[in-house]
Amino acid sequence: MTVGRFLLALALLAAAARSVPAQLGDAGAQTVTLLSQVRHQDHYKAIVRIPPPAGGKAARRVGAISEHTLRFGGMNLEGEADWLEVPYAHGSRSQIKDLGALEWSEVYDVPILHASAAAHPGPIELNYSTGSLKISPENVLVKAVAGHLYLVRFKDEDSDFYLMFRVEALKPNDECKLSWKHVPSPEP
């Protein structure tokens, strides 16, 4: 083989290696088990506080709640409390999306998840003499499903970062085991 052909083969091999995206994988993922707030009546066991990635600003604290949290079982909708939610008050523009049934090893890139165009106003509550109805803003609440992977974009006036998590196990209306990790922003 001539030197020219060798260099050409080496260049083609290098280009092919760059065109295959790397898996995000579960390396560096942390795990947590959250207890349903509705069932256990304990807010602190229902949430996980997510610190920003290295170099990011810490979340502001509003009362006892950090703005970068995931909460499990905070709402009971039609007899089911298996809901995961991101904050939707105090200037949050955070969003959450179910990516479907996926293993960590099947993830090669992070899709763009647009933050809310404006800060969430918080829940809307209609109170009639027969009871009340609370409505949350769009894309802050998803159904927890075992084996599904989710994408979160935490955004507020101080922070903007992405997180992926997977529901590893679920005991309906009781507890939810998550694996989670920071992922790079897909936006330039």
Secondary structure, DSSP 8 states (H G I E B T S, - for coil): --HHHHHHHHHHHHHHHHHS-----STT-EEEEEE-HHHH--HHHHEEE----TTS----EETTEESSEEEES---BTTB--EEE---STT---EEEEEEE--GGG--S-------SS-----EEEEETTEEEEE--TTSEEE--TTEEEEEEEESSS-EEEEEEEEEEEETTTEEEEEEEEE--S--
